[in-house]
């Protein structure tokens, strides 16, 4: 059990007031970590932190932040250090998808918003937390990508492009930060039943078809992301870096 014990560790999780981010933060706290959770809406964050704290295991703090603005990310990391101490693990889960439709038709503003939030903000965050990990000689950074990174789409193509770019960023950061003892990986969920992805599963017939196409015969639930978060934050993954790890019920398989 000590391999997955996160007692004394500090984890920062963005996009964590609900869905996958909240599930990750809850699992990290359940294994002893102090978690600083972030999202845009303070009220939702307060409720999420209260839920985690009510479990009586790790401690949770909520700090509001819009990841699309570098100055807000700087304030987030500064506040996280003030509340909990230097950061051992970062989970960049927040992301956006402001446009459904062909990539050829996406407005410049929506394209820029997608790339800023899903790729640029991840680099900003990595830069901000890397000094803590370098000083310690160890640390874990993980960003939420998607199995959509591996396929084209006629409706969420630009989102998929941003998630493939994020994997490229992860690999390069893994190479650059590895000598300091910092590991960097991407988590690639399949279709998870969250509000964020509701347009992809809200129709019962669509959900049925998606489930039938999945080897485990169901769509993912937010709780399915808790274990991978604990694994990547812990010594259980101490020799794993630069990877795009799929959590998808088998829908995406590589030889």
N, C-alpha and C positions, 0 to 999 in steps of 0.2 A: 504493500500500500504506500510506502514512503516514496516510491517512484512518482506517484501522482499527487503527493502532498504539496499543496501550495501555501501552507502556513508561512506568513511573513512576506509573501510576494504581493506586489501591487500590480494590478492590471487595469489598463484604460481601454474601454470598449465604446466605440461610437455607434450611433444608430441603435441604441440599446434600451429604448423606452418600451419596446414591444417586439414581437416576432423573434427572429433568429438572434438578434443582438441581445435581447433580454434573456433568452434561453442560454446563450453563451455566458453572460455575466452571472446568471444564477448558478450554473454549474461550476464556474470558477470560484464563486463565493462558497458554495457547498464543500469545496475541497480546500477551503481555508484562506483563499486570497481576499485581500481588500480590493474592491472594485470601484473604479470611478466610471460611472456611466454617463453618456452624453447623447443628447438629441436636441431638436429645435425647441420643443415646448416644455417649459419648466413644470407645469402641472402634471404632465404625463411622466416626467422624470421622477418627480417626488413620489408618485404612486408606485412606480417601478422599484425605486430604492426601498420604499417601505415594505414591499412584498419580499424583496431579498432579505432585508434585515429581520423580518418577522420569522424567518426560518431558523434564526439563532445560530448561524454558522459564521461565514465571513461577513465583513462589514461592507456596506455600499453607500456611496455618495453620488448625488446627481449634479451635473454641471451643464447648463444649457449652452448650445453651440450650433452654429450653422457652418457646416464643413466647407461651404463654398467661399469662405472668406478667411484668408490667411491670418489676419489679426485676431479673429475669433478662435482659431486653432491655437495660436500662441497663448492666448489668455486661458484656454482650456488646459493646456499642458502645465502652465504655471500654477493654475488653481489646483490641478490634480496633485502636483508635488506638495503644495501647501497643505492639502487635506490628508494625503496618504503617504507622501514620501516619494523617493525616486522610483521610476517606472521600470518594472521587470518585464512586462508583457504588454504589447499593444495589439488590439484587434480592431482594425478599421473596417467596420461593417456598414457604415452609412453610405448610401448611394442614391442616385436619382435616375428616373426614366421619364422625362417630360414629354416624350413624343412617341406616338404609335403610328407607324406608316413606313413607306419606303425611304431609305437613306437618301435617295436622289431628291426627295421632297422636303427634307428636314430644314427648317429655318436656321440661319446661322446662330441665332440666339440660343435655340434649343441644343444645337450641336455643341456650342461652347459651354453651356451649362452642364451638359452630360460629361464632357471631357474634363472640365474643371473639378467637378465633384467626385467623379469616379477614378480619375487618374492623377491629376495635378495635386489634389488635396492629400492623396496618399503619400506623395513625395514630400509635401510639406510636413506631414505628421512624422514620417520616418526621420527627417532631419531634426525634428524637435526632440524626439525621444532617444535617438541614437547616442547622444553623449552620456546619458544615464547608464546605458548598457555597456558602452565602451569602458567607463570608469570601473564597472563591476567585472568586466571580462566575460559577460554572459547576458543573454537576453533573447526574447522571441517577439518577432513582428509577424502578424498575419493579416492579410487583407481578403475581404470577401469578393471573389470573382464570380464565376457562373459557368455551368456547362455550356451555356450559350456562347461562350468564347470560342468553342470548337466548331460551331455550325453557323451558316448564314440564316437570316430570317427576313421575311418580307414585311414584318410588322415591328420588330424590336431590333432591327439590324444595327443601328447606331449604338444602342446599349451593348449589344454583343461585341461590337468593335472596341468599345471602351474597356470591356472586361478582358478582351484579348490583350489590349495594350497594358492593362494592369498586370497581367501575368508576365509580360515582357519586363515591366518595371521591377516586379518581384525578383525575377532571375538576376537582373543586373545588381539590385541592391544586395542580394545574397552573396554575389561575388565580391562586391565592394566592402560589405560589413562583416563577412565571414572571418577575416583575420582578427577582428576585435572580439570574436566569440558570439556575435549576434546572428541568429538564424532568421531568415525571412521566407515565408511561404504564402501560397494562395489557397484559400478554401473555395471550392467550386461546387456550390449546391446545385442539385437538379431543381425540379419544380416543387417548391415548398409552399404549404398552404398558409400564406401570410397575407395581410392586407395589401402589402406592396405588390404582390403577384396576383391579386384577386382576378384581374381581367383574364388571366390565363387558365383559371380553374373554376370560376363562379358558375358557369353553365354545367349542369349535372352530366349531360351527355359528353361534353368535352373532358370533364374530370374522369368519367368512366373510360374513355378511350386512352387518356394519358396513363391511367392506372394499368390498363391492360397491356400497354406497351412497355411497362416497367417490370423487370424480372421479379422484384419483390411484390408486385401487384398492388401497390398503393402509392399515393403521393407522399412526399415528405411532410413531416411536422416540425415546427420550430425546435422542439426538444431533441430532434435528431442531430442538431448541431452542437449540443452541449459537450458530448464526449470528445469531439475533435478539438474543441477549444481547450479543454483540460489537457489533452494529449500534447498539443503544441505548446502550451505554457509550461509544461512539466519536463522533468528529466527523461520522461519516456520517449521524447523526440529529440534528444540532445545531439543526435548525429543526422538530423534531417533538415535540409535547407534547400531553397531554390525550387521547391516542388509545387505543382498545381494538383491538390488533393481533391478528388471528386467525392461528394457525399450525395448520391443520386439514386440509390436503390438499384444500381446496376444499369441504368439507362445509357450511360456512357462508359464504354469499355475500351481499354487500350491493350494491345498485345505486348 
